[in-house]
Amino acid sequence: PEAADARDPSNDLAASASPGDPPEGDGASPEGRSLGDTPPDPRSGLGSEASPDRRTQREGTLHYSEVFDPSVVPFKRNRALDTVGEDLVLRVNPSRFETLEPVGNTVVRGREVFWGSLLVEGEAGQRIPIPSVSPEGQILSYQATPAQAVRFERDEAGNFYATPTLAGRLRLVFVTDAPSHWFGRVLPADASFAGIPRALRPRVPKSVAREAREVAEAIGIEKDLGFIPTLERLVGYFRSFEPGDPPPAKGSAYKDIALGKRGICRHRSHAFVITAQTLGIPARYVFNEAHVFVEVYVSGTDPGWLRIDLGGGADELQVHGGEGKRLHQPVTPDPFEKPAGFGDPQSAGATRVEGLPDAEPRESDPSDAGPGLAEASATGAAGPIVRARAQPGLVPTRTTLGIAGNFLFRGEAVKVSGRVETVDGAPVPTGLVQVLLMPARRADAAPLALLGTAAIQDGRYTVEVAIPARQSPGSYELISEFLGDGTFAASVGN
């Protein structure tokens, strides 16, 4: 599990992404700063700055800690930076904080559900940065141990925060979601610069913009090129970078690296954000302890933020905490050009990957996968439903389910509760349970709908669900599935 430890109670942005994991990667050094003064690579924590540097060679071994299930490796959002300074440093813009009230464990069509588990430590009332899946995610529910109220917030760069009621360390288990378009989408033909909300339109210092326009001109981006062609050309260009010796120092690190097409993930992302923002595209630099990628706002049909991987360069990526988890698969594939040598997006640009969770194949069209999956999609589940499966070598568990009455009406809420424990009766402390609607007496059938998810607290779970209003009257079964984790095996109750 990832720990977010507050290093300085007076600074509510100071927290460590994963203390104990070996931080890898070169430090970022702004121009004019000696090597000895180089600040730590922001990926080793939850820092709030990213400076340009000229260390463009391939890296060695990267270490990534996964706290979400399904796993989003290597795209966990530890921190997003959205502001370009005159010194070419990217920072978090001081902003308002939006309170995220838990909305309940309801799956909404077009959104996908994840659960996270992490340790946080700080003072009572201290705002602590926490990882997220998507800038547009919601908090569905949470459990804190020791039990206490936790306030969730999000800043204007899409960074998430948790504020505990009690001082000290707590285990925070939360259910969150993300829109499917965040992971990949068909680029809308009606996307335009004019459609970008005023609050998101970038502001770049004039001195930086002059250099960025020279870069854009060298890429071949004309002034009247449309939004989508501009974005496609930018992504294709910055994906074609290669690790290697830095280009000759003729000007700023940004301009030399952008025109020299040299660098790994942080160089590509840093240069992309500055160039994109100058051209009027809202763009953010997003990082975790192993990888840097970008996100851009796409206007038009189904507007929102889109994750874009620009690649990188390393010998190996080691994933920690992926055992027993499933690898998330986007519903819609990456829509951008993939130059030769771009590689596997889930490798963070590494040649070898160790500890990657197993991938669950996703049908390209749920309507072709049988009536169960088609109905699940129609009633709100985002794509085929991930099922509990056998996990040899883990502690066996059993799951129970309780519900009042045998007759339910469509659209009527009902409370489902139960326990998840080992075969010896010891409570499973944390995890996620999903409640499924199944055809009666057909254990091998596909689910008809995912009705809800619940976080386990000391072996117990409770969730309010409802039979979809579109479901035909008839006989059905409800089952609850504990999805398991790296210690406890999955189990099913009915």
N, C-alpha and C positions, 0 to 999 in steps of 0.2 A: 504493500500500500504506500501511496505517496504521502509524505508528511509536509505540511505547510507550517513551518515554525516561524513565529514572529521573532525577528532578531532585535528589533528596537521598538519597544512599546510606544515611543513618541512618534514613530513614523508608521502610519497605518497602511503604507504600501510596502513595507519591508517584510518579506516572508521568503522562506526557502522552498524551492520546488520539490526537492527530494534529498534532504541531507543524508549522507551516508553513501549515496550513489556517486561513483567517480565522475566528476565533471570533466568532459572532454571537449576538445576544440580550442582553437586559438583565440586569444583575447582580441577585443576590438580596440584599435588605437586610432584616435582622430589625428589629423595632420598636426605636425609640430610637437607631438607628445613623444617622449622617449619610450623605449621598450620597457624600461623599468617602471614607468608610470602607467603602463597599460592596465586599464580596468578589467575586471573579470568578464569573460564571455557572458553576455546576459542569459544565455541558455542554461547556465549553471544555477540559476535562481529565478526569482520573479522580479527582476530589475525593471526599471522604467526608462531606459535609454539604450540606443544601439548606434554606435559610431561607425563610420567607414574605416576600413583597414585594408592593407595591401597583402595580407597573408592569404594568398589565393590557392595554395597548394592543397592537395588531397589530404583529408584527415585520417587518423588511425581508427580506433574503436570508439563508437558512440554508445551511450547507455540511455535507455528509455524506460521509465516506470509507468505501467498502465494502471489506471484507477477506474476505468470505465468498462462496462460490459453491456453490449458488444464492444469489443476493442476498436478504437479509432487510430491505432498506431499507424504512422508516426505523427498524427495530426491533432493531438491534445492541445488545447489552447491554454497555455499557462499565462500568456500575456500578449496583448495587442497594442501596438504603438501607431498613432494616427496623425502625428504632427511633425512637420519638417521645420527644422531651425536654420538660421542663417549659417550655422557652423556645420550643416549637413547631418546633424545628429537627429535621429528620430526619437520622439518622446511621447508619453501619454499626455494628451491635452487636459488640463484641469477642467473638470466638468461636473455637471449635476449627477446625482446618483438616483437611480430609479429603484424603488422597492419592489421586489418580486415576491408577491404573496403566493403561497402554494395553491395551485388550481385544482388539485385532486387527480387521482390516477385514472384519467380518461384519455384514451387514444383518439386523436383527431385525425381525420383523413388528411394525408399529405405531410404528416409529421411522424417521426420515428422515436422510439423510447429507449433510454439508456439508464443504467443505474451506476452511481459512483460511490466509492468508499475511500475515505481518507482520514488521516489524523490531522487535526489543527490544534494549535496551541497559542494562547495569547491572554491578554487581560480582558476582564469583563467589559463589554461595550466597545472593544477594539475591532475595527474593520480589517479583516484578514483576506488577502487575495486567495482565491481557490481556482483550480482548473475548470474549464468548461468544454463542451463539445462544439457548440455553435454560438455566435453572438446573439442569435435570435431564439435561444433556448428559453424554456420556462422551467420553473421548479414545480413538479407535480406533488411531491410529498417528501418528507425527510424524517429521520430518526436520529437523535443525538444521545450518546452515552458518555458520561452521566446525563440523565434526562434533563433537558433544559430547552427553553425557547431559543431559536436561532433566527436572526434576521438575514435574509438574502437581498443583495443589491447588485445593480449593474451600472457601470459608468457609460459614458457616451462612446467609448471605443469598444464596447461589448465585453469588457472585463468583468468577471463575477467576484463577489465578495460575500463572506459569511461573518456575521457579528454574533459571538456567543454571549449568553447572559452571565455565565460563570467564568472565573479565571481558571487557567490550567489547561490540561490537554483533554480533548474529547474525540471520540470516534464519530464521524459524521457520515451517515449513509443517506443518500438522496436519490430520488428518481427525477430525471430531467428528460427533455425531448429536444428535437431539432427538426426544422423543415427539411424535407427530402431535397429541395432545390439547393440547399447549402453544400451538399456533397457532389453534385453534378447535375447538369440540366441541359435541355435544348435551349440554345441561345435565342431569345425572342427577337423576331424581326422588327418589332416596334420599339426596341430599346433605343433611347436617345439621350444626348446630353441635356436637352431641355427637360426631360422627365425626371431628372435627379432632384430630390427635395433640396430646398435652399439650405437647410441646416447641415446637409452632408457635402455641399460643394467645397472642394479643397481650397485652401489659401496657402500659397507658397511664397516665401520671400523672393523679392525681385532678383537678387543676386543668384539665388539657386535656380530660379526659373530660366534665367538666361542660359545657364549651362545645360539645363534639361531640354531646352528647345534645340540646342545644337545636337544633343543625343537623339532626339526625336527625328530631326532632319536626316541624320546619318542612318537611322533605321528605315527611313522612307515613309514617314507618316506626314501626309500633307494636312494643311489646316482644315480643309473641308471634308476630310475622311470621316465617315460616320462612326457612331459609338462602337458597334460590334466589330467592324473591320479594324478600328484602332486597337481595341482590346486583343483581337486575334493576332495582330501583328506584334504587339508588345509581348504577349505570352510566347509566341514562336521564337522571337529574338532572344529573350532572356533564358529560355530553355536551351538554347544552343550554346551557352557558356560551357567552358571546360576548365577543370582544375589544372593548375600549372603555375609556372613562375609568373610573377606579376608583370604587367606591361610597364614600359618605361614611365618614370614619373615626369610628366610634362605639365600637369595641372593638379586639380583636386583628385583625391582618391576616387570619388564618385565618377567623375568624367573619364578618368583614365581607365578604370575598370569597366565602365559601361561600354566604352568604345573599343576596348581591348578584348571584350568578351571572355574574361578570365574570372574564375572564382567558383566557390561552392555555394551552398544554400543561402548563407547570410549575405553574400555579395550580390547574388542575383535578386534576392528579395529587397535588399536595401535600395539598389539602383532602380528596380521596377517601381517601387512605391514613389520615389522622388519623380521619376519620369511620368508615371500615370497621373499623379496628383497635378503636376504641371499642365497636363493635357486636359484636366477637368474630370478625371475618373476618381471617385472616392476609393482609396486603397489603404490597406493597413498591413503592417509588418507583424506577423504572428509567430511566436516561438515557444518552444518547450526546451527541456534539457538536452535534446538530441537533434532537433530539426527546426528550420525556419521556413515558413511558407507565407503566402499572401492571401488576402481576401479582398474582393472588390464588390461594390454595390452595382447591381444590374437593374436598370429601370425597365419599363414596359410591362408585358404580361407577367403576372406573378412576380412582382418586384421583390428584391431582397439581396442579401449578401451571398456570395459564391466563393467557396474555397478553391484556391488554385495552387498547385504544387509546381515549382519551377525547377525541381531537381536539386542535386547536390553532388557530393563526392567524398566517399569514405571507404575504408577497407572493410569495416564490419559494423553492424548494428546489433546490439544485444538488448533484447526486450525482457524486462523484469516484471513479474506480476501478471503475465499473460496466461498462466496455466489455468485450464478449465474454462477459459473465456472463449467467445466466438469472435471471429474477425468480421467487422462490419463490411458489407458490400453495398456500394451505392446502387440505387434503383436505376439511375441514368448514368452512363459512363461519361468520363471526361470529354468535353466537346472540342478540345483544342489540339493543335498540331503537336505531334510527339517526334521531335528530331531524332536522328540516329544517335544512339548512346544515352537517350534520356532515361531508360531503365524502368524498373518497377516502382510506381509511386509509393508503395508501402515499405520500401527499403530505405527511405531518406537518402537516396543516392549511394547507399552502401553496396559493395560487391557481394558481401555475405550477410545473412540475417540469421540470428539465433533466437529461439524463444517465441517466434511468431505464432499467435493463436491459430487454430484451425479455421478455415474459411467454410462458411455455410453457403452452398450454392443458392443463388437467387434466380427464380424463374424470370425470364425477361418480360413476360406478360402473365400476370396472375390468372387471367381469364382462360389461358391455355393449360392451366395446371390442375384442372378438375374443379368440381363445384364447390368443394370446401374452401379452396384458396380464393376463388372468385368471390364467394360470399363474404369471406373475411375482408377482402379489399373493399367491397361495396359498403360494409358496415363500419369502416373506419380504420382498420389496421393498415399500416403503411407497408404494403408488400406482403409476401408470405410470412407466416408466423414462425419464429424460431422456437423449436421444441426442446424440452429437456431430453437428455440422452445419457447413455451409460458412460460412467467415468471411472474406469478401473484404477485401483490404487488409492482412492480417496475414502474418507470415512463414510460408511453407509448411513443414509438418513431415511426417515419416513415423514410423510406429510399428511395432515388431516384437513378436512374441510367440513364446516358446519353452516347450515342455512335453515332459516325458519320456514317450514311449509314445503309442499311439493308442487304447488300451483303458483305460477308467476305470470304476470301480465306484461305484455310488450311495453317497453318504455318506462316501466315502474321500477324504481330503485329498490334494491334489496342488499342487506349487509351480509357479507361472506367473511368468515373468520376461521382460524384454525391454528395449528401448531406445526412447527418443523423441528424435529429432534433427531438425535442419533438413535440407533436401535437399543441403546442402553437407557434411553430416556433423558439424556442431557440436551438442553436447548441449544439449537444452532443460533449463535449470537446475532449475525447479520446476514443479509442476502436479499434476493428478490424472488417474489412469488407472482406468477401470472395466472389469472382465472380465465378459463377457456370454455366456450360453448361448443358442445360436441353432439354429433348424432347419437341417439339412444342405442346402447348395446353394440356399438361399433368402435372398439378400442383402437383399431388400426386406421380409422378414418381420419381425414384431415379436419382440423378445427373449422367450425363455421364462423367463429368470431373470437377475437381477443377482447374480453370485457373490461379488464382492468389489471393493474399491477399494484403490488403492495410491498413496502420494505419490511423486513423482519426485525423485530425488536425483542431480544432475549427469547427467541423461539416462538414468538407469537406474531400473527399478522391479522389485520382487519382492513377490508376495503368495501366500498359501496359500489355496486355494479348495476346494470340494467340490461335486459334483453333488448336487442335492437328493434326499433319500431317496424323495420322492414321484414323481420323474421316471420316466416309462416307459422301459424299455430301448429302444435304437435308435441311429441314427446322428445325431450332432449336430456342431456346430462351436463352438469357442471363439473369441471375438474380444476384442481389447483396444482400447479407445477412449480416446485422449487428448482431453479435453474442451476444450482450448484455454484461452487467457486473453487479456488485452488486447494481448499482443505476438505470441504464437505461435498459428497456426491449428490447429484440431482435425484429427486424423487417426486412421485405423483400421488395426489389424494383425490378421492371422489366421494 
